[in-house]
Amino acid sequence: MTGESGMAVGELSRRTGLSTAAINFYVREGLLPPPVKTSATRAVYEESYVDRIGRINELKAQGLTLKVIARVLDNPDPAGELGITRPTRQRVAQAPVEIEAFIKETGLTGEHVYNALDLGLLDPVEGRRGDSGLRFDSRDITTGRAIARLLAGGIGFDLLARHAAEFEPLTRAETHFLAEHVAAVRRSDTSRRAAQEAAMAFARIRDYLRARQFAEKYPEWLDGV
Protein backbone atom coordinates (compact mmCIF):
# COMPACT_ATOMS: atom_id res chain seq x y z
CA MET A 1 0.00 0.00 0.00
CA THR A 2 1.33 3.45 -0.95
CA GLY A 3 1.34 6.12 1.75
CA GLU A 4 1.21 9.90 1.47
CA SER A 5 4.99 10.25 1.66
CA GLY A 6 6.11 6.94 0.25
CA MET A 7 5.34 3.28 -0.28
CA ALA A 8 5.53 0.25 1.95
CA VAL A 9 8.17 -2.40 1.35
CA GLY A 10 5.59 -4.74 -0.17
CA GLU A 11 4.66 -2.17 -2.80
CA LEU A 12 8.32 -1.51 -3.58
CA SER A 13 8.85 -5.24 -3.95
CA ARG A 14 5.90 -5.55 -6.32
CA ARG A 15 7.08 -2.67 -8.52
CA THR A 16 10.72 -3.75 -8.76
CA GLY A 17 10.47 -7.54 -8.64
CA LEU A 18 12.95 -7.55 -5.76
CA SER A 19 11.96 -9.57 -2.70
CA THR A 20 11.41 -7.79 0.59
CA ALA A 21 14.28 -9.79 2.07
CA ALA A 22 16.59 -8.55 -0.71
CA ILE A 23 15.40 -4.96 -0.19
CA ASN A 24 16.21 -5.19 3.52
CA PHE A 25 19.60 -6.73 2.69
CA TYR A 26 20.40 -3.89 0.26
CA VAL A 27 19.56 -1.38 3.00
CA ARG A 28 21.87 -3.15 5.46
CA GLU A 29 24.68 -3.24 2.86
CA GLY A 30 24.31 0.46 2.04
CA LEU A 31 23.05 -0.06 -1.52
CA LEU A 32 19.75 1.54 -0.53
CA PRO A 33 19.37 4.36 2.01
CA PRO A 34 17.36 3.57 5.13
CA PRO A 35 13.63 4.13 4.65
CA VAL A 36 11.64 6.61 6.72
CA LYS A 37 10.21 5.00 9.85
CA THR A 38 6.56 5.90 10.40
CA SER A 39 6.07 3.58 13.37
CA ALA A 40 7.88 0.85 15.25
CA THR A 41 6.82 -1.72 12.65
CA ARG A 42 6.42 0.28 9.44
CA ALA A 43 8.69 2.21 7.12
CA VAL A 44 8.07 3.94 3.81
CA TYR A 45 10.22 4.20 0.70
CA GLU A 46 10.33 7.14 -1.69
CA GLU A 47 9.72 6.85 -5.43
CA SER A 48 13.47 7.21 -6.05
CA TYR A 49 14.02 3.71 -4.67
CA VAL A 50 12.39 2.24 -7.78
CA ASP A 51 14.93 3.87 -10.11
CA ARG A 52 17.81 3.09 -7.78
CA ILE A 53 16.95 -0.62 -7.69
CA GLY A 54 16.69 -0.50 -11.49
CA ARG A 55 20.25 0.85 -11.71
CA ILE A 56 21.47 -1.84 -9.33
CA ASN A 57 19.88 -4.52 -11.50
CA GLU A 58 21.50 -3.06 -14.62
CA LEU A 59 24.94 -3.12 -13.00
CA LYS A 60 24.41 -6.67 -11.78
CA ALA A 61 23.49 -7.70 -15.33
CA GLN A 62 26.85 -6.27 -16.46
CA GLY A 63 28.62 -8.65 -14.10
CA LEU A 64 29.45 -6.28 -11.23
CA THR A 65 29.43 -7.67 -7.73
CA LEU A 66 27.34 -5.98 -5.04
CA LYS A 67 30.54 -4.79 -3.37
CA VAL A 68 31.60 -2.99 -6.55
CA ILE A 69 28.08 -1.67 -7.17
CA ALA A 70 28.04 -0.09 -3.73
CA ARG A 71 31.20 1.81 -4.65
CA VAL A 72 30.16 3.08 -8.07
CA LEU A 73 26.37 3.48 -7.80
CA ASP A 74 26.43 7.14 -6.76
CA ASN A 75 29.60 8.07 -8.65
CA PRO A 76 29.13 10.03 -11.91
CA ASP A 77 32.42 8.51 -13.10
CA PRO A 78 32.31 4.81 -12.11
CA ALA A 79 35.37 3.99 -14.22
CA GLY A 80 37.31 6.64 -12.35
CA GLU A 81 36.14 5.20 -9.05
CA LEU A 82 37.59 1.84 -10.11
CA GLY A 83 40.85 3.51 -11.09
CA ILE A 84 40.46 3.04 -14.82
CA THR A 85 39.57 5.30 -17.73
CA ARG A 86 37.18 4.68 -20.58
CA PRO A 87 38.68 1.79 -22.56
CA THR A 88 40.91 2.74 -25.44
CA ARG A 89 42.59 0.39 -27.82
CA GLN A 90 46.24 0.08 -26.84
CA ARG A 91 47.73 -1.29 -30.01
CA VAL A 92 51.29 -2.42 -30.61
CA ALA A 93 53.65 -0.57 -32.91
CA GLN A 94 53.55 -3.20 -35.71
CA ALA A 95 51.65 -1.93 -38.73
CA PRO A 96 48.25 -3.59 -39.22
CA VAL A 97 47.94 -6.08 -42.07
CA GLU A 98 45.13 -6.61 -44.55
CA ILE A 99 42.96 -9.70 -44.53
CA GLU A 100 45.02 -11.56 -47.15
CA ALA A 101 48.16 -11.24 -45.05
CA PHE A 102 46.18 -12.08 -41.91
CA ILE A 103 44.95 -15.32 -43.49
CA LYS A 104 48.51 -16.23 -44.48
CA GLU A 105 49.86 -15.46 -40.98
CA THR A 106 47.19 -17.40 -39.11
CA GLY A 107 46.31 -20.32 -41.35
CA LEU A 108 42.62 -19.44 -41.24
CA THR A 109 40.46 -19.35 -44.33
CA GLY A 110 38.44 -16.31 -45.33
CA GLU A 111 35.29 -18.10 -44.15
CA HIS A 112 36.92 -18.81 -40.81
CA VAL A 113 37.82 -15.15 -40.40
CA TYR A 114 34.28 -13.98 -41.09
CA ASN A 115 32.82 -16.62 -38.78
CA ALA A 116 35.16 -15.45 -36.02
CA LEU A 117 34.17 -11.83 -36.68
CA ASP A 118 30.48 -12.73 -36.43
CA LEU A 119 31.09 -14.42 -33.06
CA GLY A 120 33.10 -11.48 -31.73
CA LEU A 121 36.22 -13.65 -31.36
CA LEU A 122 38.19 -11.21 -33.52
CA ASP A 123 38.14 -7.42 -33.29
CA PRO A 124 40.13 -5.84 -36.14
CA VAL A 125 42.00 -2.64 -35.49
CA GLU A 126 40.31 -1.13 -38.55
CA GLY A 127 37.10 -1.93 -40.41
CA ARG A 128 34.15 -4.18 -39.68
CA ARG A 129 32.52 -7.31 -41.06
CA GLY A 130 31.80 -6.76 -44.76
CA ASP A 131 34.27 -3.90 -45.14
CA SER A 132 37.00 -4.10 -47.75
CA GLY A 133 39.43 -2.25 -45.48
CA LEU A 134 39.82 -4.75 -42.65
CA ARG A 135 43.15 -4.42 -40.84
CA PHE A 136 44.56 -6.75 -38.16
CA ASP A 137 47.47 -6.19 -35.77
CA SER A 138 49.76 -8.64 -33.98
CA ARG A 139 47.27 -9.24 -31.16
CA ASP A 140 44.63 -10.20 -33.72
CA ILE A 141 47.15 -12.49 -35.42
CA THR A 142 47.94 -14.25 -32.11
CA THR A 143 44.22 -14.79 -31.51
CA GLY A 144 43.70 -15.96 -35.08
CA ARG A 145 46.43 -18.56 -34.71
CA ALA A 146 44.79 -19.81 -31.51
CA ILE A 147 41.46 -20.16 -33.33
CA ALA A 148 43.22 -22.02 -36.15
CA ARG A 149 44.74 -24.47 -33.65
CA LEU A 150 41.31 -25.19 -32.16
CA LEU A 151 39.82 -25.77 -35.61
CA ALA A 152 42.70 -28.05 -36.58
CA GLY A 153 42.11 -30.01 -33.37
CA GLY A 154 38.55 -30.81 -34.37
CA ILE A 155 36.69 -28.01 -32.59
CA GLY A 156 34.07 -26.58 -34.91
CA PHE A 157 32.44 -23.17 -35.05
CA ASP A 158 29.24 -24.64 -33.66
CA LEU A 159 31.02 -25.30 -30.36
CA LEU A 160 32.89 -22.00 -30.52
CA ALA A 161 29.58 -20.20 -31.12
CA ARG A 162 27.97 -21.78 -28.07
CA HIS A 163 30.91 -21.02 -25.85
CA ALA A 164 31.37 -17.49 -27.21
CA ALA A 165 27.88 -16.66 -25.94
CA GLU A 166 28.53 -18.36 -22.60
CA PHE A 167 31.89 -16.62 -22.19
CA GLU A 168 30.34 -13.15 -22.40
CA PRO A 169 29.01 -12.88 -18.81
CA LEU A 170 32.15 -14.60 -17.49
CA THR A 171 34.37 -12.17 -19.37
CA ARG A 172 32.40 -9.17 -18.05
CA ALA A 173 32.74 -10.41 -14.49
CA GLU A 174 36.45 -11.10 -14.90
CA THR A 175 36.95 -7.62 -16.36
CA HIS A 176 35.44 -6.04 -13.25
CA PHE A 177 37.54 -8.25 -10.97
CA LEU A 178 40.68 -7.21 -12.87
CA ALA A 179 39.64 -3.55 -12.66
CA GLU A 180 39.46 -3.80 -8.87
CA HIS A 181 42.96 -5.29 -8.74
CA VAL A 182 44.37 -2.58 -11.02
CA ALA A 183 42.56 0.13 -9.05
CA ALA A 184 44.14 -1.08 -5.82
CA VAL A 185 47.60 -0.98 -7.39
CA ARG A 186 47.04 2.49 -8.85
CA ARG A 187 46.42 3.94 -5.42
CA SER A 188 50.15 3.66 -4.75
CA ASP A 189 51.60 3.51 -8.28
CA THR A 190 49.83 5.15 -11.24
CA SER A 191 52.33 4.01 -13.86
CA ARG A 192 51.19 1.92 -16.81
CA ARG A 193 53.85 -0.66 -15.98
CA ALA A 194 52.36 -1.25 -12.53
CA ALA A 195 48.92 -1.78 -14.05
CA GLN A 196 50.34 -4.21 -16.62
CA GLU A 197 52.17 -6.19 -13.95
CA ALA A 198 49.00 -6.40 -11.87
CA ALA A 199 47.09 -7.63 -14.90
CA MET A 200 49.71 -10.30 -15.63
CA ALA A 201 49.72 -11.45 -12.01
CA PHE A 202 45.92 -11.63 -12.06
CA ALA A 203 46.08 -13.74 -15.25
CA ARG A 204 48.57 -16.16 -13.70
CA ILE A 205 46.38 -16.68 -10.64
CA ARG A 206 43.31 -17.11 -12.85
CA ASP A 207 45.13 -19.69 -15.01
CA TYR A 208 46.36 -21.54 -11.93
CA LEU A 209 42.88 -21.74 -10.43
CA ARG A 210 41.44 -22.87 -13.77
CA ALA A 211 44.11 -25.56 -14.16
CA ARG A 212 43.49 -26.78 -10.62
CA GLN A 213 39.77 -27.03 -11.26
CA PHE A 214 40.43 -28.88 -14.50
CA ALA A 215 42.72 -31.35 -12.73
CA GLU A 216 40.07 -32.00 -10.10
CA LYS A 217 37.13 -32.35 -12.49
CA TYR A 218 38.81 -34.07 -15.45
CA PRO A 219 41.88 -35.95 -14.18
CA GLU A 220 41.62 -38.49 -17.03
CA TRP A 221 42.45 -35.72 -19.54
CA LEU A 222 45.68 -34.58 -17.90
CA ASP A 223 47.90 -36.81 -20.01
CA GLY A 224 46.66 -35.04 -23.09
CA VAL A 225 47.09 -31.48 -21.85
Phi, psi and omega in degrees: 000134181270130179266180183294328183244016180163188182239155176284164184298327179296321178292319178298319178298315181297320184283334183253344183079005179265133182295157179297326178296319179293321178299313179297323178295316179299324177295315180297325182275358177087004177287329176239141177290155179299139178288171179274122179283126177255346176197182181294336185239005184222141176223156180237151183241137180284165180301330183298338180296328180297311180294322182295317177295325176299318178293320178299316180297321178296317180292323176297320180295336178275359176098005179284143175281162179298326179298317179290319180302319180299330181280325189255350189302319183259010182263125179293343179233076183299326178296320177296323178298326179276357177086019179233165176252172178303133186303134172233151182283113176266097185261152180284168187288337183302135181294138178298152180246155178282172188297325180298315178292324179298316178299317180295320182289327188260334185087002176281158171269168177300321178296319178300316182299314182291326175297316180295323177296317180298326182275354182078016180279341175236145181223088185302152179289335178219144175082169179225174179308126179095347178281152176273348184255035178297137177226139183233139178257187186295328178293320176297320180297317178300317179293319179298319177297322178296318177297319180298322179295319178296316180296319179294333180276002176101003178274122182266171180290341176295318177289319178298322180295317180296316183285331177299319178292321182286334179289334188305307179294328178293318180295319178299315181296316181297323178300317180290323176297314179298320179300321179295320178296313181296320179299320180296320179293320184292345177293334180246341181212110185268007182289154178294325180299318180298319178295319180295319179294322177296319180295319179293319178296319177301317181296322180294317178296317179300315181294323178296313181296322179295315180296323179294317177298320180296317180297325181285321186273328185228059183298334183290346181265355188297328181294339182260004182254000000 
